[in-house]
Amino acid sequence: MKSNPLIVRRLYTIATVTSGVMSCVLLILMPVSYHLNLSAFDTASGSLSAHDSIALSSRFHLGFFDGGVWFFSHDVPYMGSIMWIGGPGSHEVSKGWYRGGYGFDQTSFIGKEGDAVDIKTGCDLPGVYFRHFQLHRYVGPTWTLMLSLWYPISLLAVLPALWMFRHRHLLLRKRFG
């Protein structure tokens, strides 16, 4: 079955325009994200509450903060804090790779019977922050993923850049012709 070149060109144009618009929206959102906050302290309850984020489902939230797009499983993302992991009589088994502050790791807390009580997984790379906790006292995992907005902006700018490169002769002719 042959593809129709007109349909392919039209789909390419739609994808390019959509990609360019989304890239511009994220570029505008970049400085705005420095004025947003994903959690706020609720004085009435004495705990953190959701703020400036969107709950796509009960276990999937999205927000923009500090130049990044955050995906997280609970009302507020885990951004690094003290957590009680393990328990009495458990011992820690760590494996991972770190170089210059970047890397991957997994820490398992083994109970008295030899089973994993709690598991913490993490990843720190330039523009990427990931934490995953499987804790015996909670149903379901707790996770947080942050990607720098520069990653989706760069990815979404590829199609418009290719279009401009392919049509540079038309752009130059209009400008200097």
Secondary structure, 3 states (H helix, E strand, C coil): CCCCHHHHHHHHHHHHHHHHHHHHHHHHHHHHHCCCCCEEEECCCCEEEECCEEEEECCEEEEEECCEEEEECCCCCCCCCCCCCCCCCCEEEEEEEEECCEEEEEEEEECCCCCEEEEEEEEEECCEEEEEEECCCCCCCEEEEEEECHHHHHHHCHHHHHHHHHCHHHHHHHHHC
